[in-house]
Amino acid sequence: MKLQQNIKAFIRPGEQQGYVAECLEISVVTQGETLDEVARNLLEAVSLHLEGEDPAEFGLVANPSLIVTFELQTEYT
């Protein structure tokens, strides 16, 4: 089994306000009021999720990178 180098995540606008971030490979979901805040929260949540764990158990290499995709809504006037 080949271990993945990256954890993929996406950030989308929240239903009421702010933003929601969710990882695809691991069970991590977080939120924040701004893009900066949600990005910081995502890094922290992923670090805490993997802390003390063997990344290989999640199919990941040691110290994987985090790749984030943003979903942004356009507004027409």
C-alpha positions as CSV (number, residue, x, y, z in Angstrom):
1,M,0.0,0.0,0.0
2,K,1.4,3.4,-1.1
3,L,1.2,6.0,1.6
4,Q,-0.2,9.4,0.6
5,Q,1.9,12.5,0.9
6,N,-1.0,14.9,1.2
7,I,-4.2,15.4,3.2
8,K,-6.8,17.0,1.0
9,A,-9.3,19.5,2.5
10,F,-11.8,21.9,1.2
11,I,-13.2,25.2,2.7
12,R,-16.7,26.4,1.9
13,P,-18.9,29.1,3.1
14,G,-20.9,28.2,6.2
15,E,-24.6,27.9,6.1
16,Q,-25.2,31.0,8.3
17,Q,-21.8,32.8,8.3
18,G,-18.1,32.2,8.3
19,Y,-16.4,29.1,6.7
20,V,-16.3,25.4,7.2
21,A,-13.3,23.2,6.5
22,E,-13.4,19.5,6.0
23,C,-10.7,16.9,5.3
24,L,-11.3,14.1,2.8
25,E,-8.9,11.4,4.1
26,I,-9.4,11.9,7.9
27,S,-12.3,12.8,10.1
28,V,-11.6,16.4,10.7
29,V,-14.1,19.2,10.3
30,T,-13.7,22.7,11.7
31,Q,-15.0,26.3,11.2
32,G,-14.0,29.9,11.5
33,E,-15.4,33.4,10.9
34,T,-12.7,34.3,8.3
35,L,-10.6,32.4,5.8
36,D,-7.5,33.0,8.0
37,E,-9.2,31.7,11.1
38,V,-10.6,28.6,9.4
39,A,-7.2,27.8,7.9
40,R,-5.5,28.2,11.4
41,N,-8.2,26.0,12.9
42,L,-7.8,23.4,10.2
43,L,-4.1,23.1,10.8
44,E,-4.6,22.8,14.5
45,A,-7.4,20.2,14.2
46,V,-5.3,18.1,11.8
47,S,-2.3,18.3,14.1
48,L,-4.4,17.3,17.1
49,H,-6.1,14.5,15.2
50,L,-2.8,12.9,14.2
51,E,-1.0,13.7,17.5
52,G,0.3,10.5,19.1
53,E,-0.9,8.4,16.1
54,D,1.0,6.5,13.5
55,P,0.1,8.4,10.2
56,A,0.5,5.1,8.3
57,E,-2.7,3.9,10.0
58,F,-4.5,6.7,8.1
59,G,-2.6,5.8,4.9
60,L,-0.3,8.8,5.3
61,V,3.4,9.4,5.3
62,A,5.0,11.0,8.4
63,N,4.4,14.8,8.4
64,P,2.0,14.9,5.4
65,S,1.2,18.2,3.6
66,L,-2.2,19.8,3.7
67,I,-3.7,20.8,0.4
68,V,-6.7,23.1,0.6
69,T,-9.3,23.9,-2.0
70,F,-11.6,26.9,-1.6
71,E,-15.2,27.0,-2.7
72,L,-16.2,30.7,-3.3
73,Q,-19.5,32.0,-4.4
74,T,-19.6,34.7,-7.0
75,E,-22.1,37.5,-6.7
76,Y,-23.7,39.2,-9.7
77,T,-25.0,42.7,-9.5
